[in-house]
Amino acid sequence: MYLSPWGGVTGASVESSFTGGGGVSTVESSMKNQTLFYLIVYDLPDNKAANKRRKRLHDLLCGYGTRTQYSVFECFLTGVQFAKLKVRVEKLIKPAEDSVRIYVLDAGAVRKTITYGSEKPRQAETLIL
C-alpha cells in the first residue's frame, strides 16, 4: 500500500475517508449526488511501459470527461463517479514514475474560468425522452 495523492491510503473505501469506517455520514450522502468540476492533469515518462499506461489513462479519462489539451481533462462528476475514477487511476499509475493531479473546483470557480481559443467548461445537458 502507498499514500494516495488524493489524501489517503489506496484501497481505502469512500466511506472510511469520510467517516473513519464507522458508517455513512451526512457529508458522504450529500457528496454522492453533488456534481463538482474536476480538472485532471497528467504527465508520464517517455518510455514504452509508460506509453501503455498513458494510453490506458487517456482512454479511462475519455469515459469521464472532455479532453481539452493533450494531457488535460475537464470532468463534471458526482462523488460516486469520482470515487470510482480515483480507484481506477490509482490501480493504473505508478506513483514513483507518473504524475496525476486532480483539481476540485466548485461551480463558482467554473463560472469564473477564463478561456481563450475554446469554449468555457460546461456540463453536458441530459435529455430524457
Residue, then its C-alpha position, 0 to 999 in steps of 0.5 A: m500500500y502507498l499514500s494516495p495523492w488524493g489524501g489517503v491510503t489506496g484501497a481505502s473505501v469512500e466511506s472510511s475517508f469520510t467517516g473513519g469506517g464507522g458508517v455513512s455520514t451526512v457529508e458522504s450522502s450529500m457528496k454522492n449526488q453533488t456534481l463538482f468540476y474536476l480538472i485532471v492533469y497528467d504527465l508520464p515518462d517517455n518510455k514504452a511501459a509508460n506509453k501503455r499506461r498513458k494510453r490506458l489513462h487517456d482512454l479511462l479519462c475519455g469515459y469521464g470527461t472532455r479532453t481539452q489539451y493533450s494531457v488535460f481533462e475537464c470532468f463534471l462528476t458526482g462523488v460516486q463517479f469520482a470515487k470510482l475514477k480515483v480507484r481506477v487511476e490509482k490501480l493504473i499509475k505508478p506513483a514513483e514514475d507518473s504524475v496525476r493531479i486532480y483539481v476540485l473546483d466548485a461551480g463558482a470557480v467554473r463560472k469564473t474560468i477564463t478561456y481563450g481559443s475554446e469554449k468555457p467548461r460546461q456540463a453536458e445537458t441530459l435529455i430524457l425522452 
